[in-house]
Amino acid sequence: MIKIKKSGANYSQISAIGEKIRKLEKSTGEEYLYLNQGVNAVVPIDLSKVIPLIDFNTREIQVYAPQKGRLQLKHAINKIYFQGTTSVDNILIDNGGMSGLDLVFQTAVFNKVFLPSFYWGSYVNILKIRNKSFDFYDDFWQLEENIEALKGNAVLICDPNNPLGNKYSDKELIKLISLLNDNQITVIIDSPYRGVFYSNDSFYAQIGNLANVIIVESFSKSIGLSGQRIGFVHSNSNELMNELGIRLMYASNGVNAFAQLLVEKLLTTKEGKEATKAFKDKTTKDILLNINYLRVKGFLAEEFYQDSHPKGIFVVVNLSADSLLKYHIAAIDLDFFTQKYKDKAVGRSRICVSVPHERLKYYFDKIGQ
Ligand SMILES: Cc1ncc(COP(=O)(O)O)c(C=O)c1O
């Protein structure tokens, strides 16, 4: 009998719900609209002109990538994400956001990490595995009011948020992040949905130089490549970056060379930039149409968008997952995403609005008919 140390973490219940719907689809022969997932599904990114730029018969594809990630990729990230304001030494290529968060949670020293009251469940699972404490915050105002008590802790910011899909203004965000930073509070920015809507903007350049800020980014959502398992961490603490690099090295022996080269081509070549732009343009256009449609129809749970606005790729609707299922729409009850506000989650569910507008409209038009 092998003795094991149990973490108390669980597999995501969201995947189990997806499996349940697929079985239902098979047994009934009827189609469902999958709004339970967290991936962009308006269109896939079209890589047909990018793949021919990659030569597979090369050492750079077939042999271990550099320990700290491909230099050319890090230069491209500096240029595009940081407007050239940082240094490649402040960037570590990792295996996506989950991997980056795990590295940061296990390495940075803090008493607790404060998560948004409505949060992505994996945060808690990673923290449980790493034996770290956590708590919740409701809004920016609460953080500002409790700045003294937060010293020695970390605050995680996810904007646009998963599950709410709400976005605060960058001005407010930068003000809050600077305040936390100036009070020696570690700020972990995990905003992988932001990149779907913004390109080449100055947000990361404005916060990247702050000593207590750690940025965890991913190419899973912004360019639709969750299958490639690639992202990066940024911090201007040499000590932290060095330790993260060592831990990543001995956890996975580096990051997949193909994924690195593919993202590099997307960020640096004419073909790659065109493919990225087309993907983002089509995706954001339908997300906007979907949110406006849900709002006009009165399905949006407006109470979550009072001091912020619904951006996507998720929104909360005022219908439960069970009631949506009757109309063949797969969603996740909001209850899954909060420990603190179960009462506010009743009769509400999270849906992914990154799906073709005509399809979403087709299914939602049937509600109440
Ligand atoms: C809020 C948030 N952060 C991070 C991630 C991590 O994604 P990945 O590991 O694919 O980069 C996800 C994925 O769903 C997410 O919703």
The ligand as an ORCA input file, in Angstrom:
! r2SCAN-3c Opt
* xyz 0 1
  C      -8.439     33.587    -14.186
  C      -7.564     32.573    -14.835
  N      -6.252     32.616    -14.619
  C      -5.433     31.748    -15.185
  C      -5.898     30.751    -16.009
  C      -4.865     29.805    -16.530
  O      -4.895     29.442    -17.826
  P      -3.643     28.728    -18.489
  O      -3.022     27.834    -17.476
  O      -4.229     27.968    -19.631
  O      -2.729     29.813    -18.915
  C      -7.272     30.633    -16.261
  C      -7.823     29.555    -17.089
  O      -8.987     29.316    -17.192
  C      -8.141     31.588    -15.649
  O      -9.455     31.568    -15.834
*
